[in-house]
Amino acid sequence: MANDRDCTDSLRLAARGVGGSPDLTIGVLDSGIGGLNVLRELVRILPNERYVYYADEKNAPYGEKPEGIVKSLVDDAVEFMVDLGVKAVVIACNTATSVAIDELRAKYSVPIIGMEPAIKPALMTDKRVLLMATPVTIRSGRLKKLLNKSGEADRVDLLEAPRLVEFAEASMFDSTEVKQYIRELLQGYDLSAYSSLVLGCSHFSFFKSVFRSIFPENIQIFDGSCGTADNLKAVLLRNSLCGNSGLSVEYCYSGEILCDKAEIKRLDRLCGISTEEGE
């Protein structure tokens, strides 16, 4: 197994690319593994790119931390990836986007794509919309602006679900505890009144099958992964930054390059990358 220095040198070489900006790496950031759901969509529509995925595992979860601490942690992560020489950064975390995206865009010159709850398409359905997110996202001014902009904020109910992040980080995707927790959260809600469920945290996408087993079968589930990937693709096309070097994905945990092959294979599986592609 390579040591951390060897891994870092290898990653820096990949990030710098060869012969121009399109060969550079795309940075993808989340507090933990939730952003792998976004990375899966990125790989699907941009399969010839190099990616470095940054999971701030030492500081996860972000969803119940003070906003100032979240801003500082996210800035450290983005600075780490910018120092590698990435051509764009995707904040694959609703919490981080809600409190830090404006300051990040003001500070760094690389394109920074954020992630927001998919409220607009959810409101195209005929009934009420339930938005589940972390406490920081629910309280954020950015979400309030998004709801006000929709013009139909009165059709959207907000529900904090912080423990889902903890369950996801523990790989408890279909456990009895998860099902019990979600059912307890939804006590008092008339689920038949909802046509849409918006997952306002990238971690929550790991629980789609559980949500479908609890909600009426006609429920439509929305997350921000597709919109985030589409936004990145548009930015790359607009700036002639689309790569054509073939897929590669490397991982970092809180600023340390991940070299454990078993852990790399686990993350590859979670984001739908075959073992052969991940090696």
LUMMAR-703660 format. One record per residue (C-alpha): residue in one letter; x negated, z negated, y negated. Coordinates in pm, whole numbers, padded with zeros to 5 digits, always signed. Each point is the difference from the previous one (the first is absolute). Example, Ala and Ser with C-alpha at 12.3 -4.5 7.8 and 13.67 -1.06 7.14 Angstrom:
% residues 2
A-01230-00780+00450S-00137+00066-00344
This chain:
% residues 279
M+00000+00000+00000A-00131+00090-00346N-00072-00284-00240D+00172-00039-00337R-00284+00164-00193D+00006+00308+00223C+00379+00023-00035T-00014-00031-00377D-00267+00267-00033S+00203+00233+00223L+00315-00056-00204R-00174+00055-00332L-00139+00328+00131A+00349+00112+00109A+00154-00103-00331R-00250+00198-00206G+00076+00314+00193V-00193+00324-00017G+00022+00271-00262G+00280-00122-00226S+00295-00229-00065P+00241+00133+00268D-00235-00133+00269L+00024-00356-00127T+00191-00277+00175I+00347-00136-00085G+00023-00377-00028V+00313-00173+00135L+00057-00367-00084D+00231-00274+00127S-00015-00375+00039G-00001+00049+00379I+00126+00243+00261G+00325+00098-00173G-00162+00293-00177L-00073+00159+00338N+00361+00119-00014V-00090+00187-00318L-00326+00125+00148R+00197+00144+00293E+00205+00210-00245L-00310+00101-00196V-00166+00125+00316R+00315+00189+00094I+00020+00203-00320L-00372+00000-00089P-00170+00027+00341N-00333+00140-00123E-00103-00290-00220R-00247-00284+00033Y+00155-00343-00046V-00135-00350-00042Y+00262-00269+00058Y-00058-00334-00173A+00190-00298+00142D-00055-00318-00199E+00042-00213+00311K-00188-00297-00144N+00259-00034-00276A+00320+00123+00166P+00285-00029-00067Y+00033+00083-00370G+00377-00040-00020E+00013-00370-00094K-00322-00027-00203P-00004-00036-00382E-00006+00338-00171G-00337-00066-00166I-00166-00060+00337V+00157+00314+00147K-00127+00206-00294S-00352-00134+00047L-00002+00064+00376V+00132+00354-00039D-00250+00077-00274D-00285-00116+00226A+00125+00226+00279V+00038+00305-00224E-00343-00059-00153F-00148-00012+00351M+00154+00338+00087V-00088+00159-00334D-00360-00109+00055L+00011+00189+00330G+00086+00314-00194V+00362+00063+00104K+00192+00286-00162A+00333-00190-00012V+00140-00343+00083V+00339-00068+00158I+00138-00349-00057A+00199-00018+00326C+00148-00335-00098N+00318-00056-00201T-00114-00343-00115A-00335+00126-00130T+00164+00300-00167S+00263-00214-00170V-00251-00226-00178A-00325+00196-00030I+00049+00379-00011D+00010+00041-00381E-00321-00195-00057L-00176+00182+00285R+00089+00341-00144A-00127-00110-00341K-00329-00124+00144Y-00098+00270+00253S-00032+00375-00046V+00091+00099+00358P+00367+00077+00074I+00182-00314+00118I+00328+00047+00186G+00230-00297+00031M+00284-00083+00237E+00350-00090-00112P+00324-00079+00187A+00196+00319+00083I+00302-00103-00206K+00089+00345-00134P+00072+00168+00337A+00168-00316+00130L+00248+00010-00288M+00108+00349+00103T+00196-00163+00284D+00357-00116-00058K-00010-00380+00045R-00216-00287-00115V-00378-00012+00035L-00198-00298+00131L-00361-00019-00114M-00230-00231+00197A-00342-00079-00147T-00253-00275-00068P+00069-00264-00266V-00260+00150-00238T+00159+00345+00022I+00353-00138-00043R-00101-00192-00314S-00210+00279-00152G+00086+00168-00327R-00087+00335+00159L+00284-00035+00252K+00241-00098-00277K-00096+00315-00192L+00045+00211+00313L+00347-00144+00060N+00102+00042-00363K-00124+00359+00002S+00220+00074+00301G+00308-00084-00204E+00157-00163+00306A-00174-00335+00020D+00334-00166+00065R+00016+00174+00341V-00332-00146+00115D-00038-00346+00155L-00346-00155+00019L-00124-00213+00291E-00338-00168+00035A-00153+00013+00350P-00356-00138-00029R-00043-00107+00362L+00030+00359+00124V-00350+00062-00135E-00131-00291+00206F+00179+00128+00311A-00147+00347-00049E-00351-00135-00045A+00044-00187+00328S+00122+00322+00171M+00337-00167+00071F+00200+00318-00056D+00285-00053+00244S-00011-00370+00074T+00289-00242+00035E-00132-00188-00303V+00014+00314-00215K+00356+00079+00105Q+00110-00358-00065Y-00169-00003-00342I+00166+00325-00109R+00342-00114+00126E-00036-00327-00193L-00095+00191-00318L+00310+00215+00034Q+00244-00285+00053G+00272+00025-00259Y-00047+00374-00051D+00276+00240+00102L-00222+00262+00164S+00287+00248+00020A-00011+00020-00382Y-00342+00166+00009S-00087+00361+00066S-00369-00034-00086L-00281-00244+00069V-00310+00039-00217L-00322-00148+00137G-00191-00107-00309C-00315-00104+00184S-00218+00228+00213H-00023-00271+00267F+00376+00008+00051S-00007+00350+00150F-00135-00149+00322F+00343-00160+00049K+00223+00307-00033S+00117-00023+00361V+00098-00365-00053F+00193+00085-00315R+00183+00280+00182S+00100-00243+00275I+00151-00242-00254F+00161+00227-00259P+00297+00230+00070E-00114+00324+00164N+00075+00210-00308I-00256-00186-00214Q-00265+00220-00162I-00346-00155-00033F-00231+00103-00282D-00360-00091-00071G-00248+00135-00254S-00246+00161+00240C+00125+00359-00030G+00028-00013-00377T-00347-00150-00033A-00152+00268+00223D+00181+00276-00188N-00128-00138-00331L-00358-00005+00128K+00027+00358+00127A+00134+00116-00337V-00288-00171-00183L-00260+00155+00231L+00152+00347-00035R+00026-00029-00377N-00366-00098-00027S-00134+00238+00270L-00110-00299+00207C+00150+00082+00341G-00258-00039+00273N-00063+00222+00299S-00261-00198+00190G+00217-00120+00289L+00152-00343+00053S-00207-00317-00008V+00110-00359-00055E-00217-00305-00055Y+00111-00357-00060C-00109-00292-00218Y+00104-00363+00014S-00033-00165-00343G-00306+00198-00103E-00169-00002+00341I-00016+00321+00199L+00174-00038+00335C-00228+00086+00291D+00178-00171+00292K+00104+00293+00219A+00286-00187+00165E+00147-00097-00337I-00044+00354-00131K+00193+00134+00301R+00277-00255-00063L+00035+00112-00361D-00010+00365+00104R+00288-00064+00239L+00202-00182-00266C-00023+00296-00237G+00053+00260+00272I-00351+00141+00019S-00115+00088+00350T-00306-00179+00136E-00192+00325+00010E+00064+00066-00370G-00079-00358-00096E-00342-00004+00164
